[in-house]
Amino acid sequence: MAECIHGFDEGLCDVCSPRMPAGAAQPVRAARAPASRTASGDRGPRARPAQGSARASAPVPASTAPVRLEARRVYHVTHERNLEAIVVDGALRAHVVPEVDVSSPTTRELRAGVVLPTGDTVADRVPFAFSPHAARWEELRSGAAGAHWSAAARRLSPTEFVVLVAPAGALGADVVVADGDAAAPATRFAAGADAGGALLRRALAADPELAHAELLAPAEVPFAAIALLGVPNEKVRDRVRALLAEAGGAVPKIAVYPPWFQPAAA
């Protein structure tokens, strides 16, 4: 399959092939009015459409647009030093204490205290975002201010991280969708692809970019489910490529994509 300049399969790059926001109207090409003919058969001037003529019907509101959860891309951010353990172990695991831990103790405590419809807690699951510009990732790469982040997180550069990208359908049927920060009191949850897609559809009305919603995968996600690794520059790409070659096994694509690692605009 052809790739764009960023290393993504054709049609999967958010820059080269940007997604239409849910509910946005597709461009409508106006019908071309047939040119009138003169008696000699030559085409005369084209008729100008009358002002106030009927337009395409209004776009479908985001709250009613169908959402196929399995078809969406989801994103998990981790420090480059944590990637080696993931690759060697062959999985992302919810209960592994990472070498570089960017979450504060308060955040971990809050997530461990939220019980999901499935009976386990938020902390029992591997979190993914629905956007490479998710709100928490933008906070982290912009200085990690606030109670969500560890002291270590504030000393890190965003170019020290990598983004693991997977199709949501590759994470299995046992997933839970949160329509906001999974530790926030007002967040709603839905288990499974159908209920999760319905909740996501409603979330899109208030958050069209899904910057706050989360997909909570099972406690163990095989590294083979990761389709792509987004990295900030060529140096990181070369290190990651060497790591994958040494480990063997499944090798996702690696894409150098600096915009994912830039601090959020003020």
N, C-alpha and C positions, 0 to 999 in steps of 0.2 A: 504494500500500500504506500502511496506517495506521502511524503512528510513535508511539513512547513519548515521555515527557517529556524524555528524554535525546537524542532525535534518531535513535534506531535504528529500523529496521524492526521491526514487531511480531514478537515472539518471539526477537529477536536481542540484546536487552539482558541483560547478566549480572546486573543488579539486578532489573529488572521481571520477567524470565523466567529466573531462575537455572538454570544447567545442573545436572542431577543428577550427582553424582560417578559415575564409571564403576563399575558393579557394585552401585550402591545400589539398594535395593528400591524399586519404585514403591509409592505408598500403595495399600493394598488396602481397598476398602469392604466391610465385612462384609455378608453376605447377610441381609436382613431376614426374620425368621421370620414366617410367616403367623399372624395373630391367630386364636385359637380362637373359635368362635361358640357362643353359648348356644342353647338350644332355641328361643328366641324370635327368633333371627337376629342379636341384638346381639353386637358384638365384645366378648369378654372380655379379661382382662389378657394382655399379650403374654408369651410364654414367654421366660425369661431364659436365655441360652446357658449351657451347663454349663461350669464351670471346667475348664481343661485340654483344651478342644476343639481340634481340628486347626487349625493356622494355615497361612498361605500358605507355599509352599515357600521355602527359603532363597535369598537373592539369589545371582545368578551371580557368582563371584569376578571381580575386575577383570582377572586375567590371562587369562580366557577370553572376556571380552566383546569382540565384534567392534569394530573401529575403522575408519571410513572417513576416511582422511587428507584426501581432497579436500573433505570437508564441514566440516572444522574451520577456525575463524578463527585467523589468526596475526598477530603484532604486531611492528612495527619502530619503535624509538624513535630520534628524532633531535632535535637542537637546532633551535629555530625558525629560526635564521639559516642552517642548512643546507638548509632546505626550499626556499628560493628557487632554489638551484642545481638541486635535484631537479626542480622544476616546470618551470623554463626548459629544462633538458636533456631532460625528458620521461621520465626513468628514474632508478632507483636503481642505482648502479654500484659494484661491489666495490672497485675500485682507485682510486677518486677520494678524494683527501685532503680531508676535510671542513673547512670554515672553522672550526668548533668541534669539536675532536677530543677526545673524552672517554676514549679508550683509551690506556693506558700503552704505551710502546715494548715493554715485556716482553710484554704481552698480544698485540700485533701480531706480535712475533717467534714466540711460541708457536703462534699460529694459522697462521702461514705455514709452520710446520714439520710440521703434521699433514696427511698425505696421505690422501685419501678413497678409497673403493672405485672412484670414477669416474676416478681418476688425477690430479685437481687437488687443491688444498689448501683448508683451511677459509678461508684469507684470500682465495681466489679467488671466494668466494661471498658473497651478501647474506644476512645472518642475520636470522631471524625467531624470536620466542618463541611458545610455545603458550598463554601466559597474559598478560593485561595486568598481572599482579602477579608476573611472573617474578622469580626470585631476584636476578639481576644488575640489573634495573631497580629493584628495591626497594633494593638497595645504593646505587645511584646517587642515587636520590631521597632517601636517608636520610643523605647526607653523603659518599658516594664514598670510604669508608675502604677500605684494602687496596691490594694491588699491581696490581689490574686497571685502576685509574683514573689518569688524568693529573692533574697539578697543577691544570689548568684546570677539570677536572670538580668538584673540591672547592670551587671558588668559585661554582658555579652553583646557581641555585634550580630545583627540579623544575618550577616553573611556566614555565620558559623552554623546555620541551620540548614536542613534539607526538608523538602515537602514530599511526602509519600502520597501518591494519587492512585485511587482505585475506583472502578465502577461499583456502585452500591450493590448491584446484583451479585458481585463476586464475594460479598461478605456473608452470604447465607441468608436463610429465612429468619433466623433469630436475631432480629435487629429491633431497636427501639428508637423512635424519632422524638426529639425534644424540640418544641417550637421556640425555644430561647435557651439562655444559659441553663444547663441542666441542674445547677445548684440553686437557681433563683426560686423564690417561693411561688411566684405566679406561673411558672413554666408548666405546660401541659405535655403529656407523654402519650404515645400510641405505639403498640407493639405489632410487628409484622409489616409486610410490604403494603398491603391494602389499607390498613388503618393508618399507617405511617404516611402514605401518599395523600390520604384525605386530610390529615393534620397539616401536612406540608402545604397543601393547596390553600388552606385557610391562613397559614402563616404568611404566605406570599402577599396577601392583601396589605398587611402592615409592614412587611419587610421584603420588598421585591428582590433584593440581592441575597436574601437568606444569610445575612451577615451574623446572625445570632443563633440560628438553629443548629442543632447537633444531631448526628447519627451515632448512636451508641451500639457498637458492634459487640459480638461475644467476647468473653475474657481472653480468648486466643484467636488471633487472626493470622493465618498462614502468610508468610512473606510472598509466596507465590501469587497471592491475590493482588499484590501491588503491580499495577501496569506501568507506572512511570515514576521516576524520581526527578523532582525539580531541584536544581542546584543554582547557586547564585553566580558562579563564574567557572572559568575553565580549570583553574587549579583544583577546586573542589570536585569538579567532574572527573578529573584524572585520578584523584585519590579514591573516589567512590568506584570508579571503573576498576581500579586495581584491587580494591577490597572484594568486589563481586567476582572478579576473575579468580582470586585466591580461594574464595569460599566455594565456588562452583554452584551448581543447582540453578534455580530459576534466576534469570537475569532480566529485570525490567529495563525499559528504555530510560535513558538519562537525557534530560533537557536542560540546557543552560538558559535560565530565564530570569534575569535581574529584576524585572518589575515586581516579582513576588517577594522580594527581600528588601525593598526600599521602605524607609520609614513613611508612615502615612502623612499625607499633606496636612499642614496645620490648618 
